[in-house]
Amino acid sequence: MELIVKFLPVFGVLALLFVVWKNAWVGKQEVGDEKMARIAKNIADGAMSFLKAEYKILSVFVVAVAVLLFFKGSSEEGSNGMVAVSFIVGAICSALAGFIGMKVATKANVRTTNAARTSLGKALEVAFAGGAVMGLGVVGLGVLGLSGLFMIYSGQGWSIGEVLNVLSGFSLGASSIALFARVGGGIYTKAADVGADLVGKVEAGIPEDHPLNPATIADNVGDNVGDVAGMGADLFESYVGSIIGTMVLGAAFVQIDAFGGAFDGLGAVYLPLVLAAIGIIMSIVGSFFVKVKEGGNPQTALNIGEFGSAGLMLVASYFLITMMLPESWNLGGESYTAMGVFYAVIAGLVAGLAVGKVTEYYTGTGTKPVNSIVKQSETGSATNIIAGLGVGMMSTMFPILIIAAAIIISHMFAGLYGIAIAAVGMLANTGIQLAVDAYGPISDNAGGIAEMSELPSEVRERTDKLDAVGNTTAAIGKGFAIASAALTALALFAAFMQTANVTGIDVSKPTVMAGLLVGGMLPFVFSALSMNAVGRAAMAMIEEVRRQFRDIPQLKAALEVMRQVDSDMSKATPEQRAIFDQADGLAEYEKCVAISTQASIKEMVLPGLLAIAVPVAVGFLGGAEMLGGLLAGVTTCGVLMAIFQSNAGGAWDNAKKMIEEQGRKGTDAHKAAVVGDTVGDPFKDTSGPSLNILLKLMSVVALVIAPSIANDVSGMAGDIDKKEIKIEMQTEQKDGLAEATIAYTKVVNGQKFSEEKTFSGSSEEVKKQLKEFENQANTEKGSDVEITIESIDVRK
C-alpha cells in the first residue's frame, strides 16, 4: 500500500497513455465520403475556433487571479505564494481536459457515422472510444496534477495545513475554467439550437440537421462545446474538489496516535487520492465490457460497463479503506471506524446511481411524466410549458431526499469526513461515467452528419438508436453531476468551516441570515444572466437564418422544393432534385458559427466573475460566519434549481421526440412541443448544469480565502458571552508530590470538546508542566486544535 501512495502520479500517466492509444485507434477508422469529411471539417473548425477564442480570454483572467493569489498567499500565515502555481496548473489541466475531449469528439463523430453504414455494434464501439478518451483524460489529469503537486509541496517542510491550503488553489483553477466553459459552451450550443429549431423546423418545416439550415453546423459544434468540453470541465472540477475537500478534513486525524507510523499519519489524507487512482484502473477495465451485437441494445452494453466498473470499485474500496485507516479511533469524544468510512463510500455511490435513475424516470421517453407533457401538447404551447414546469418542480423531491439520506448516513458512520468520502466514492468511477456521457453528443453529431450527407435511412436509424440511448445517459449523467455537486459542495463547505474556525451557522445572527438570503438569491440571478444571454444570442441567430433563407435565391428555391415534397426528397422529380442540389454548400454556415462564438465569449464573463467576486466581498466585509451563511444559501437553492431546470428541459426534449416518433411531425402538437423544447434548451444545457459549478466554485473560493478571514477561537459561533475559554485547575498534595487535574475546552474541526489533563510530580515540576501546556495552547491557536487559557490557579 505504501508503494501505491509513493507512485500515485503513475496512475495519472497510465490514464493518459490509455488516452493516447484510444485516440490513435479512433483516428485510424475510416472517415467516409468527401461530403461527410467536408461537413466534419466544418464542425471541427467551428469547435476549435470557439476554444481558441475562449482560452484567449481566460488566459488573461488566469494570469490576473494568479498574481492576486501570489500576493495573498505570500502575506498571510498558514499559506504560501505557491498557491498561484497550484491555481495555474489547475486551470491548465481543466482547459486541457476540455481540449482533449473536443478534439477526439470532432474526430469520432464522422467516423461513428461511417461505422453506422455497416453495423450498430461498430458505431457504438467508435462513439464509446471517443467518450473514453474524454473520461480517462479527465481523471488522468486530475490524479497526476493533484498527487504530483501534493508530493512536491510535502517535501518543502511545510505543515500539512499549509500544504493543503496551497493545494486548494488547484481546485480553484479547475473550478474557474469549468464555470466559464460550462456557461460559455451552454450559451453557444443553445443559441445555435434555438435558432436552428425555430426557423428551420417551425417556420421552414425542414427536418433537424438539414444541410439547407445555415445554423445546423453551429448546432453540431454546440453539442461538442457544451456537452463534451463543458461536461468534461464540470466533472473534472467535481472530481478534484471532492478529493481536496476530503484531504483537508482528513488532516484533522493526523495528530491521533492510531494514525501514527503508517503513511506518516496521513492515511486519511492519502485515501481519497488512492481511491481516485484505483478508480482509473476500474474505469479502464469497465470500458472493455462495452460491446453490442447488431440488433442488440446499446443501453445494456453501457450499463454492463458502468455498473460492472462500479461493482469492482466497491470491492477495491473495502480493501483500500481497511488497509489505510486504523480499525477504530477517537477524536473529540467521537469514535470512528474504518468500516464506517466504507459504509459512507457505499452511501455516496448508491445515492449517485439512485439520483441518476430518478432523473431517467422524469426525463426518459415513454415514462409517465413525459407522457403527461405529450398529452398536454395537444392543446397548445401554453399547456405544454405548464406541464413541463410541473414535471421539473416535482422531480426535485426524490433526488433531494436521496441526497439528504446520503448526507445523514455518511455523517452518522464517519462524521464530516464521511460526507466528503461519500462524494469521492460517487466520483471514483468518473472515467467511465464521463465516457458514457461524452458518447451521447458524439452519437448526436453522427446523426446530424448522416442527415446532412443524405445517407440511407438505415444509417440514420442506427445513429438515432445510439442518440436515443445517449439522451438517457446524458440525463443520468446530469443527475450524477448534481448529486456529486451537492456532496462536493458540502465537503468543501465543511473544509472551509474547519479552516476558518467556524463552529456553526447561527441564523439568529443578522449577518448570517443576510448571507443566507443573498446566497439563496444568487442561483436565480445566475440563471437569469445565462438564460437572457441565450435569448439575446438566439435572436441574432434567428435573424441571420431568416436573412439567408430570404436573400440567397438557391436556398429559397430549395426550401420551396422541400415544402412541395413534404421534406421527403425521395418523392422529388428530376427537375426538383436539380433545384435542390444547386443549393448544396451555399448556406453561409460560418456566419452562424461566428454569431454563437462572439455571443458566448461576451456573455460568459459576468456570470463567471459574479461567482468569484461575491464570496470574496462577503468574506472580507461580513466575516467568516456571514460567508458560511452565503454558502449554505447558495448550496440549498442551487441544488434545487439545478435539478428543476435540468429535468424540466430533459422532459420537454423527450416529449418532442416522442411526438416525432409517432409520425406527427408538423402537427399542432408537434409545434407546441418544439416551443416547449426550445424553452427547455437553456434550462437543461446552460443555466441548470452551470449551477453545479457555481456552488462548488463559491465553496472553493471560500476555502482559499479562509486563512485570511479565519475567526479567533474567541470569535467562534457559540462563544457569545465569553471572550475566552476558562480553565479551572485543582491540585492535591500527596507525600510531598503535587497532582493537578485541569478541565479545559478545545476546538477540533470547528467543534468544541471538553477534556481533562493530569500533571504530577513535585510542586515545581507541576508548575513547569502547566506553563509548558499554557505555552503550547497559545502557539496552537489558529491551527486545527485550539485552546485558550485565561488563568491557572494552583492550590495545595
VOGU-3710 file (C-alpha; in Angstrom, 3 decimals, decimal comma):
1> melivkflpv> 0,000/0,000/0,000  2,899/2,349/0,752  4,056/1,620/-2,813  0,724/2,786/-4,311  0,953/6,045/-2,341  4,541/6,534/-3,481  3,658/6,100/-7,153  0,272/7,866/-7,284  1,252/10,071/-10,282  1,946/6,868/-12,279
11> fgvlallfvv> -1,804/6,107/-12,288  -2,424/9,505/-13,907  0,250/8,777/-16,521  -1,341/5,347/-17,142  -4,715/7,010/-17,861  -3,082/9,461/-20,281  -1,301/6,596/-22,092  -4,720/4,904/-22,495  -5,996/8,226/-23,912  -3,166/8,350/-26,491
21> wknawvgkqe> -3,823/4,721/-27,513  -7,621/5,123/-27,865  -7,242/8,444/-29,674  -4,886/6,826/-32,199  -7,370/3,954/-32,693  -10,232/6,392/-33,391  -8,021/8,292/-35,873  -7,379/5,078/-37,838  -11,096/4,490/-38,524  -12,415/5,497/-41,959
31> vgdekmaria> -13,957/8,948/-42,369  -16,353/8,162/-45,221  -17,031/10,031/-48,463  -15,925/13,537/-49,391  -19,197/15,214/-48,348  -19,049/13,635/-44,880  -15,410/14,706/-44,488  -16,274/18,292/-45,503  -19,134/18,536/-43,000  -16,979/17,040/-40,224
41> kniadgamsf> -14,206/19,535/-41,009  -16,678/22,433/-40,712  -17,776/21,159/-37,285  -14,187/20,620/-36,097  -13,042/24,036/-37,339  -16,001/25,750/-35,618  -15,306/23,924/-32,331  -11,604/24,789/-32,366  -12,235/28,450/-33,268  -14,524/28,707/-30,226
51> lkaeykilsv> -11,952/27,107/-27,913  -9,183/29,407/-29,156  -11,339/32,498/-28,603  -12,431/31,259/-25,145  -8,949/30,319/-23,950  -7,536/33,645/-25,153  -9,934/35,490/-22,811  -9,441/33,003/-19,969  -5,627/33,233/-20,119  -5,895/36,923/-19,152
61> fvvavavllf> -8,202/36,006/-16,255  -5,891/33,200/-15,065  -2,800/35,442/-15,036  -4,631/38,257/-13,191  -6,027/35,945/-10,489  -2,676/34,127/-10,136  -0,927/37,440/-9,372  -3,517/38,293/-6,693  -3,233/34,804/-5,176  0,569/35,067/-5,066
71> fkgsseegsn> 0,452/38,286/-3,022  -2,346/36,945/-0,804  -0,521/33,682/-0,117  2,840/35,373/0,489  1,441/37,834/3,011  -0,515/35,562/5,352  0,313/32,916/7,894  -0,657/29,349/7,029  -0,460/29,887/3,273  2,183/30,453/0,631
81> gmvavsfivg> 2,696/32,256/-2,681  2,847/28,834/-4,372  -0,972/28,802/-4,249  -0,713/30,798/-7,501  1,218/27,925/-9,118  -1,491/25,460/-7,986  -4,143/27,743/-9,485  -2,371/27,947/-12,862  -1,758/24,166/-13,003  -5,438/23,509/-12,112
91> aicsalagfi> -6,629/25,920/-14,802  -4,329/24,372/-17,434  -5,447/20,817/-16,549  -9,126/21,831/-16,737  -8,636/23,566/-20,094  -6,609/20,598/-21,372  -9,386/18,195/-20,335  -11,875/20,202/-22,433  -9,453/20,417/-25,371  -8,754/16,646/-25,388
101> gmkvatkanv> -12,486/15,892/-25,278  -13,328/18,366/-28,038  -10,517/17,147/-30,299  -11,477/13,472/-30,125  -15,249/14,148/-30,272  -14,922/16,079/-33,526  -12,787/13,223/-34,851  -15,092/10,403/-33,643  -18,427/11,882/-34,850  -17,931/11,348/-38,604
111> rttnaartsl> -16,219/8,003/-38,024  -19,260/6,882/-35,988  -21,491/7,896/-38,931  -19,349/5,889/-41,330  -19,294/2,881/-38,973  -23,117/3,043/-38,788  -23,196/2,306/-42,530  -22,049/-1,236/-41,717  -23,326/-2,067/-38,201  -24,712/-0,710/-34,939
121> gkalevafag> -22,019/-2,520/-32,913  -19,179/-0,881/-34,813  -20,799/2,566/-34,482  -21,155/2,096/-30,699  -17,513/0,999/-30,455  -16,261/4,147/-32,208  -18,569/6,547/-30,308  -17,709/4,999/-26,930  -13,977/5,014/-27,727  -14,259/8,778/-28,310
131> gavmglgvvg> -16,061/9,152/-24,965  -13,441/7,002/-23,200  -10,675/9,354/-24,360  -12,550/12,221/-22,710  -13,304/10,295/-19,494  -9,821/8,899/-18,895  -8,243/12,214/-19,909  -10,150/13,996/-17,146  -9,272/11,517/-14,361  -5,682/11,146/-15,567
141> lgvlglsglf> -5,055/14,893/-15,461  -6,812/15,149/-12,074  -4,789/12,424/-10,343  -1,496/13,421/-11,993  -1,934/17,125/-11,148  -3,107/16,650/-7,550  -0,749/13,866/-6,493  2,230/15,486/-8,242  1,717/18,855/-6,555  0,980/17,233/-3,175
151> miysgqgwsi> 4,271/15,311/-3,280  6,249/18,410/-4,322  4,693/20,576/-1,573  5,072/17,854/1,088  8,817/17,909/0,515  9,101/21,633/1,305  8,937/21,219/5,085  5,542/22,950/5,384  2,838/21,892/7,861  0,066/19,684/6,448
161> gevlnvlsgf> -2,389/22,580/6,861  -0,228/24,865/4,715  0,299/22,149/2,087  -3,451/21,608/1,702  -4,239/25,331/1,661  -1,751/25,808/-1,180  -3,106/22,716/-2,946  -6,680/24,099/-2,807  -5,539/26,624/-5,440  -5,574/23,693/-7,915
171> slgassialf> -9,295/23,219/-7,287  -9,906/26,958/-7,674  -8,171/26,924/-11,076  -10,196/23,902/-12,199  -13,480/25,422/-10,954  -12,888/28,798/-12,604  -12,214/27,330/-16,052  -15,093/24,851/-15,605  -17,597/27,624/-14,914  -16,560/29,668/-17,943
181> arvgggiytk> -16,510/26,524/-20,126  -19,979/25,460/-18,930  -21,586/28,903/-19,235  -19,832/29,810/-22,500  -20,469/26,386/-24,027  -24,099/26,396/-22,867  -24,771/29,826/-24,397  -23,075/28,757/-27,649  -24,958/25,495/-28,102  -28,391/26,809/-27,158
191> aadvgadlvg> -28,171/29,991/-29,236  -27,473/27,781/-32,274  -30,057/25,143/-31,276  -32,883/27,627/-30,668  -32,119/29,459/-33,938  -31,934/26,210/-35,936  -35,150/24,804/-34,421  -37,413/27,844/-34,544  -36,574/28,940/-38,090  -35,711/25,531/-39,542
201> kveagipedh> -38,346/23,258/-38,002  -41,214/25,576/-37,101  -41,035/28,261/-39,808  -39,422/26,475/-42,786  -40,697/22,981/-41,896  -37,399/21,203/-42,688  -36,011/18,291/-40,604  -33,445/18,698/-37,839  -29,810/18,877/-39,006  -30,835/19,541/-42,613
211> plnpatiadn> -27,973/20,912/-44,783  -30,171/23,780/-46,018  -30,305/25,206/-42,481  -27,415/27,708/-42,067  -27,416/27,166/-38,267  -27,011/23,389/-38,457  -23,173/23,392/-38,332  -23,228/25,813/-35,363  -25,785/23,485/-33,695  -23,481/20,472/-34,122
221> vgdnvgdvag> -20,459/22,487/-32,953  -22,535/23,425/-29,891  -23,065/19,759/-28,984  -19,293/19,435/-28,617  -18,729/22,803/-26,963  -21,478/22,348/-24,358  -21,875/18,609/-23,785  -18,259/17,484/-24,295  -15,915/20,310/-23,252  -18,471/21,724/-20,748
231> mgadlfesyv> -19,398/18,419/-19,094  -15,728/17,361/-19,028  -14,656/20,526/-17,217  -17,671/20,200/-14,866  -16,871/16,645/-13,732  -13,116/17,380/-13,638  -13,876/20,153/-11,173  -16,212/17,937/-9,063  -13,612/15,178/-9,088  -10,801/17,473/-7,927
241> gsiigtmvlg> -12,982/19,389/-5,438  -14,217/16,240/-3,663  -10,643/14,904/-3,317  -9,257/18,171/-1,899  -12,220/18,654/0,484  -11,663/15,138/1,854  -7,910/15,669/2,203  -8,474/18,870/4,228  -10,941/17,126/6,563  -8,659/14,063/6,824
251> aafvqidafg> -5,843/16,299/8,093  -7,699/16,612/11,422  -6,783/12,963/12,171  -3,019/13,490/11,738  -2,442/14,156/15,465  -4,226/10,989/16,606  -1,990/8,168/17,883  -3,941/5,491/15,968  -2,744/7,039/12,679  0,901/7,223/13,750
261> gafdglgavy> 3,522/5,280/11,830  1,743/4,266/8,608  1,867/6,904/5,824  3,406/9,361/8,330  -0,021/9,682/9,957  -1,544/10,848/6,637  -3,636/7,758/5,846  -6,911/9,726/5,866  -5,330/12,441/3,670  -3,981/9,993/1,079
271> lplvlaaigi> -7,142/7,816/0,980  -9,187/9,954/-1,496  -6,193/10,144/-3,858  -5,683/6,368/-3,700  -9,414/5,721/-4,302  -9,279/8,019/-7,342  -6,126/6,281/-8,647  -7,651/2,794/-8,352  -10,843/4,202/-9,936  -8,750/4,821/-13,089
281> imsivgsffv> -7,903/1,099/-13,303  -11,559/0,111/-12,779  -12,752/2,564/-15,449  -10,245/1,165/-17,975  -11,364/-2,396/-17,145  -15,055/-1,405/-17,420  -14,515/0,177/-20,854  -13,616/-3,239/-22,335  -17,051/-4,631/-21,410  -18,955/-2,135/-23,607
291> kvkeggnpqt> -19,859/-4,168/-26,708  -23,125/-4,755/-28,617  -24,165/-7,030/-31,487  -26,381/-5,962/-34,396  -29,970/-5,767/-33,112  -28,770/-5,564/-29,503  -29,470/-2,754/-27,032  -26,653/-0,189/-26,664  -28,071/0,808/-23,243  -27,437/-2,699/-21,907
301> alnigefgsa> -23,852/-2,617/-23,160  -23,200/0,748/-21,497  -24,849/-0,397/-18,247  -22,646/-3,514/-18,107  -19,533/-1,359/-18,408  -20,685/1,302/-15,959  -22,228/-0,885/-13,250  -19,516/-3,550/-13,619  -16,880/-0,895/-13,019  -18,844/0,437/-10,010
311> glmlvasyfl> -19,044/-3,061/-8,508  -15,300/-3,630/-8,903  -14,616/-0,212/-7,367  -16,746/-1,040/-4,335  -14,777/-4,258/-3,685  -11,459/-2,428/-4,112  -12,647/0,385/-1,783  -13,201/-2,088/1,060  -9,612/-3,323/0,929  -8,114/0,153/0,428
321> itmmlpeswn> -10,010/1,680/3,360  -9,333/-1,173/5,811  -5,622/-1,162/4,890  -5,082/2,622/5,020  -7,129/3,530/8,098  -6,890/2,142/11,650  -9,683/-0,188/12,718  -11,040/2,488/15,088  -10,022/5,860/16,533  -11,382/8,685/18,665
331> lggesytamg> -11,455/12,415/18,078  -13,057/14,917/20,404  -15,181/12,351/22,183  -16,452/10,827/18,899  -15,405/7,335/17,807  -14,792/6,418/14,160  -14,107/3,106/12,379  -12,645/2,097/9,020  -15,864/0,178/8,267  -17,848/3,360/8,953
341> vfyaviaglv> -15,822/5,142/6,259  -16,515/2,238/3,857  -20,261/2,492/4,551  -20,053/6,210/3,776  -18,481/5,379/0,378  -21,349/2,941/-0,315  -23,878/5,644/0,635  -22,303/8,056/-1,871  -22,158/5,525/-4,701  -25,744/4,330/-4,172
351> aglavgkvte> -27,015/7,939/-3,926  -25,349/8,862/-7,233  -26,858/5,876/-9,056  -30,275/6,417/-7,420  -30,433/10,112/-8,393  -29,450/9,098/-11,933  -32,300/6,564/-12,067  -34,848/9,090/-10,737  -33,633/11,557/-13,360  -34,109/8,877/-16,026
361> yytgtgtkpv> -37,710/8,335/-14,839  -38,611/12,027/-15,045  -36,909/12,633/-18,414  -36,938/9,292/-20,291  -39,142/8,614/-23,322  -42,316/6,675/-22,565  -42,375/7,435/-18,821  -45,485/8,775/-17,094  -44,131/12,348/-16,522  -43,041/12,724/-20,172
371> nsivkqsetg> -46,307/11,197/-21,438  -48,188/13,868/-19,470  -46,311/16,587/-21,390  -47,050/14,826/-24,713  -50,749/14,716/-23,825  -50,892/18,392/-22,857  -49,116/19,403/-26,086  -52,408/18,636/-27,878  -53,909/21,859/-26,527  -51,017/24,157/-27,418
381> satniiaglg> -47,727/25,650/-26,269  -49,062/27,118/-23,000  -50,253/23,784/-21,572  -47,063/22,074/-22,789  -44,940/24,615/-20,856  -47,141/24,394/-17,732  -46,825/20,581/-17,770  -43,027/20,754/-18,205  -42,628/23,203/-15,332  -44,737/20,929/-13,116
391> vgmmstmfpi> -42,657/17,869/-14,002  -39,426/19,778/-13,305  -40,610/21,007/-9,898  -41,912/17,604/-8,832  -38,670/15,959/-9,945  -36,746/17,730/-7,161  -38,402/15,723/-4,369  -36,802/12,274/-4,599  -33,262/13,420/-5,551  -33,228/15,811/-2,579
401> liiaaaiiis> -34,472/13,076/-0,221  -31,797/10,695/-1,577  -29,021/13,287/-1,214  -30,267/14,179/2,297  -30,282/10,492/3,261  -26,732/10,060/1,903  -25,558/13,069/3,935  -27,148/11,797/7,171  -25,983/8,182/6,706  -22,400/9,077/5,761
411> hmfaglygia> -22,178/11,571/8,662  -23,583/9,004/11,073  -20,889/6,491/10,094  -17,863/8,788/9,709  -18,695/12,418/10,561  -17,850/15,236/8,160  -15,057/13,099/6,724  -17,756/10,552/5,833  -19,730/13,113/3,784  -16,579/14,084/1,889
421> iaavgmlant> -15,513/10,485/1,245  -19,072/9,734/0,025  -18,528/12,351/-2,703  -15,202/10,710/-3,598  -16,911/7,290/-3,704  -19,550/8,691/-6,034  -16,899/10,173/-8,350  -14,239/7,434/-8,170  -15,614/5,995/-11,438  -15,663/9,357/-13,219
431> giqlavdayg> -13,548/7,865/-16,030  -16,241/5,521/-17,319  -19,141/7,743/-16,187  -17,809/10,563/-18,359  -17,077/8,137/-21,215  -20,763/7,157/-21,231  -21,701/10,855/-21,018  -19,465/12,028/-23,879  -20,679/9,142/-26,060  -24,087/10,928/-26,248
441> pisdnaggia> -23,057/14,127/-28,089  -20,740/12,120/-30,378  -23,733/9,964/-31,416  -25,896/13,085/-31,788  -23,286/14,623/-34,101  -23,060/11,349/-36,036  -26,815/11,510/-36,705  -26,519/15,131/-37,835  -23,722/14,251/-40,280  -25,807/11,335/-41,635
451> emselpsevr> -28,746/13,711/-42,237  -26,607/16,415/-43,866  -24,795/13,842/-46,026  -28,166/12,350/-47,117  -27,089/8,819/-46,226  -29,563/5,895/-46,485  -32,366/5,755/-43,900  -30,940/2,656/-42,138  -27,806/4,653/-41,240  -29,928/7,364/-39,642
461> ertdkldavg> -31,948/4,680/-37,827  -28,749/3,277/-36,298  -27,451/6,702/-35,280  -30,904/7,588/-33,884  -30,824/4,413/-31,774  -27,426/5,431/-30,402  -28,647/9,016/-29,910  -31,783/7,913/-28,015  -29,587/5,969/-25,593  -27,276/8,997/-25,480
471> nttaaigkgf> -30,168/11,198/-24,303  -30,838/8,781/-21,436  -27,158/8,557/-20,481  -26,926/12,361/-20,628  -29,912/12,664/-18,256  -28,364/10,130/-15,859  -25,025/11,936/-16,163  -26,654/15,266/-15,298  -28,343/13,663/-12,261  -24,996/12,198/-11,202
481> aiasaaltal> -23,316/15,584/-11,670  -25,954/17,317/-9,498  -25,738/14,728/-6,683  -21,937/14,833/-6,713  -22,025/18,649/-6,783  -24,193/18,712/-3,650  -21,899/16,358/-1,701  -18,711/18,004/-3,031  -20,006/21,483/-2,111  -20,833/20,211/1,389
491> alfaafmqta> -17,365/18,646/1,742  -15,722/21,913/0,665  -18,086/23,841/2,955  -17,027/21,651/5,922  -13,361/22,144/4,970  -13,925/25,925/4,872  -15,572/25,886/8,334  -12,641/23,913/9,748  -10,032/26,218/8,199  -11,907/29,422/9,115
501> nvtgidvskp> -12,655/28,234/12,691  -16,441/28,490/12,230  -18,151/26,109/14,674  -21,718/26,655/13,481  -24,046/28,768/11,322  -26,292/30,640/13,773  -29,217/32,054/11,727  -30,343/34,200/14,656  -27,387/36,469/13,876  -28,419/39,217/11,424
511> tvmagllvgg> -25,233/38,940/9,352  -25,621/35,167/8,952  -29,294/35,487/7,986  -28,407/38,201/5,475  -25,715/35,951/3,994  -28,211/33,068/3,791  -30,728/35,211/1,864  -28,108/36,616/-0,521  -26,809/33,076/-1,136  -30,340/31,841/-1,884
521> mlpfvfsals> -30,807/34,679/-4,384  -27,592/34,026/-6,363  -28,741/30,892/-8,306  -31,751/32,866/-9,598  -29,628/35,829/-10,722  -27,034/33,480/-12,209  -29,724/31,530/-14,121  -31,293/34,771/-15,342  -27,962/36,062/-16,665  -27,246/32,869/-18,596
531> mnavgraama> -30,817/32,474/-19,937  -31,018/36,110/-21,044  -27,677/35,632/-22,781  -29,106/32,641/-24,690  -32,175/34,721/-25,607  -30,093/37,588/-26,990  -27,738/35,296/-28,932  -30,674/33,257/-30,275  -32,357/36,423/-31,580  -29,235/37,280/-33,574
541> mieevrrqfr> -29,089/33,684/-34,866  -32,770/33,660/-35,893  -32,368/36,931/-37,804  -29,289/35,592/-39,628  -31,007/32,320/-40,644  -34,091/34,235/-41,852  -31,850/36,601/-43,831  -30,132/33,718/-45,621  -33,435/31,991/-46,409  -34,706/35,287/-47,789
551> dipqlkaale> -31,641/36,657/-49,611  -29,917/33,580/-51,095  -32,041/32,619/-54,165  -30,822/28,994/-54,371  -31,694/28,378/-50,682  -35,110/29,977/-51,161  -35,834/27,786/-54,219  -34,612/24,608/-52,453  -36,876/25,350/-49,454  -39,839/25,638/-51,815
561> vmrqvdsdms> -38,989/22,205/-53,250  -38,820/20,797/-49,694  -42,325/22,112/-48,992  -43,669/20,611/-52,218  -42,337/17,103/-51,413  -43,152/17,374/-47,664  -39,414/17,177/-46,717  -39,072/13,739/-48,388  -36,653/14,133/-51,317  -37,341/10,573/-52,483
571> katpeqraif> -40,607/11,976/-53,910  -38,817/14,755/-55,853  -38,857/14,888/-59,675  -35,511/15,197/-61,520  -36,185/18,933/-62,032  -36,886/19,437/-58,310  -33,780/17,420/-57,427  -31,658/19,637/-59,684  -33,014/22,793/-57,989  -32,308/21,265/-54,563
581> dqadglaeye> -28,742/20,245/-55,489  -27,936/23,786/-56,662  -28,254/24,943/-53,029  -25,666/22,416/-51,767  -22,918/24,225/-49,830  -24,382/27,708/-50,365  -25,659/28,171/-46,797  -23,238/30,522/-45,003  -22,538/28,272/-42,006  -19,520/30,280/-40,840
591> kcvaistqas> -21,648/33,385/-40,159  -23,854/31,435/-37,733  -20,757/29,904/-36,084  -19,321/33,424/-35,627  -22,568/34,693/-34,019  -22,566/31,871/-31,443  -18,838/32,240/-30,718  -18,929/36,017/-30,190  -22,106/35,919/-28,085  -20,906/33,119/-25,797
601> ikemvlpgll> -17,475/34,685/-25,184  -19,010/38,074/-24,393  -21,850/36,794/-22,220  -19,880/34,269/-20,093  -17,791/36,935/-18,354  -20,375/38,466/-15,971  -21,780/35,182/-14,519  -18,210/33,899/-14,053  -16,989/36,997/-12,249  -20,135/37,036/-10,075
611> aiavpvavgf> -19,335/33,559/-8,729  -15,805/34,607/-7,731  -16,363/38,201/-6,582  -19,399/37,692/-4,292  -17,837/35,219/-1,789  -14,646/37,330/-1,644  -16,640/40,522/-0,956  -18,907/38,875/1,650  -15,966/37,126/3,356  -13,834/40,251/3,774
621> lggaemlggl> -16,699/42,661/4,534  -19,035/40,439/6,566  -16,634/37,888/8,050  -16,351/34,108/8,026  -19,768/33,399/9,552  -21,632/35,592/7,062  -19,753/33,808/4,262  -20,818/30,489/5,814  -24,445/31,672/5,623  -23,936/32,669/1,983
631> lagvttcgvl> -22,578/29,198/1,117  -25,477/27,474/2,906  -27,982/29,585/0,947  -26,368/29,105/-2,464  -25,975/25,341/-1,932  -29,603/24,823/-0,880  -31,214/26,885/-3,649  -28,580/25,958/-6,241  -29,119/22,189/-5,927  -32,911/22,588/-6,154
641> maifqsnagg> -32,717/24,939/-9,149  -30,206/22,680/-10,939  -32,434/19,586/-10,569  -35,577/21,509/-11,566  -34,058/23,090/-14,683  -32,157/20,013/-15,918  -35,137/17,670/-15,531  -37,743/20,073/-16,943  -35,552/20,642/-20,015  -34,915/16,914/-20,484
651> awdnakkmie> -38,635/16,097/-20,184  -39,589/18,754/-22,775  -36,920/17,435/-25,165  -38,085/13,822/-24,978  -41,770/14,802/-25,196  -40,969/16,401/-28,579  -39,036/13,280/-29,657  -41,978/11,018/-28,699  -44,358/13,054/-30,880  -41,866/12,829/-33,774
661> eqgrkgtdah> -41,534/9,060/-33,327  -45,320/8,780/-33,566  -45,083/10,244/-37,091  -46,766/13,524/-36,107  -44,139/15,993/-37,336  -45,687/19,277/-38,451  -48,884/18,838/-36,400  -50,070/21,458/-33,889  -48,993/19,171/-31,024  -45,511/18,909/-32,556
671> kaavvgdtvg> -45,236/22,698/-32,943  -46,255/23,130/-29,286  -43,650/20,518/-28,253  -40,942/22,310/-30,268  -41,747/25,557/-28,419  -41,540/23,690/-25,076  -38,243/22,082/-26,097  -36,903/25,492/-27,112  -37,783/26,914/-23,674  -36,199/23,865/-22,023
681> dpfkdtsgps> -32,963/24,014/-24,019  -31,286/26,771/-21,944  -32,756/25,131/-18,803  -31,034/21,769/-19,318  -27,910/22,805/-21,202  -26,982/26,273/-19,946  -28,223/27,501/-16,574  -29,029/24,106/-14,959  -25,609/22,442/-15,411  -23,788/25,730/-14,710
691> lnillklmsv> -25,351/25,896/-11,243  -23,472/22,712/-10,262  -20,223/24,567/-10,774  -21,486/27,761/-9,118  -21,975/26,033/-5,742  -18,607/24,269/-5,855  -16,675/27,287/-7,135  -18,037/29,542/-4,376  -17,097/26,935/-1,740  -13,589/26,619/-3,207
701> valviapsia> -13,149/30,419/-3,241  -14,234/30,465/0,418  -11,740/27,689/1,257  -8,875/29,553/-0,432  -9,577/32,838/1,412  -10,384/31,081/4,725  -6,946/31,694/6,356  -7,335/35,439/5,676  -10,751/35,708/7,359  -10,452/32,932/9,981
711> ndvsgmagdi> -12,082/33,580/13,360  -10,028/33,619/16,528  -11,236/30,930/18,886  -12,793/33,722/20,940  -14,859/34,828/17,951  -16,419/31,486/17,189  -20,114/30,851/16,895  -21,272/29,560/20,234  -18,939/31,778/22,281  -21,478/34,582/22,536
721> dkkeikiemq> -20,935/35,863/26,030  -17,441/34,566/26,809  -14,396/36,227/25,349  -12,138/33,301/26,308  -12,440/29,708/27,462  -11,920/29,274/31,188  -9,653/26,535/32,509  -10,107/25,667/36,163  -7,414/23,641/37,946  -7,211/21,997/41,331
731> teqkdglaea> -4,157/20,320/42,889  -3,695/17,945/45,772  -0,516/17,402/47,828  0,349/13,712/48,358  3,501/12,540/50,126  5,453/15,632/49,052  4,196/15,340/45,488  1,671/17,587/43,735  -1,072/16,364/41,410  -3,019/18,784/39,185
741> tiaytkvvng> -6,124/17,987/37,104  -7,183/20,525/34,500  -10,647/20,600/32,963  -10,381/22,502/29,716  -12,188/23,009/26,399  -10,585/22,731/22,995  -11,818/23,160/19,447  -11,136/20,480/16,823  -12,581/20,559/13,316  -14,666/23,538/14,330
751> qkfseektfs> -16,341/21,606/17,189  -15,897/22,121/20,940  -14,917/19,264/23,238  -14,305/19,158/26,996  -11,274/17,186/28,137  -9,095/16,692/31,219  -5,361/16,504/31,681  -3,447/15,436/34,819  0,068/16,510/35,822  2,006/15,026/38,743
761> gsseevkkql> 5,394/15,480/40,384  6,880/17,981/42,790  5,204/21,378/43,053  7,921/22,946/40,887  7,609/20,187/38,255  3,841/20,561/38,103  4,131/24,342/37,720  6,649/23,841/34,907  4,380/21,343/33,132  1,430/23,714/33,467
771> kefenqante> 3,472/26,556/31,991  4,514/24,398/29,041  0,884/23,400/28,489  -0,160/27,048/28,546  2,579/27,992/26,047  1,607/25,103/23,791  -2,038/26,179/23,895  -1,097/29,699/22,848  1,086/28,539/19,942  -1,635/26,195/18,677
781> kgsdveitie> -4,159/28,996/18,448  -5,337/29,275/14,831  -4,420/25,701/13,913  -6,668/22,628/13,761  -6,591/22,269/17,573  -7,289/25,428/19,571  -7,017/26,005/23,330  -7,194/29,322/25,120  -6,173/29,623/28,804  -7,376/32,550/30,866
791> sidvrk> -5,634/31,748/34,166  -4,198/28,927/36,231  -4,889/28,803/39,921  -2,503/26,440/41,752  -3,892/25,471/45,150  -2,245/22,983/47,521
//
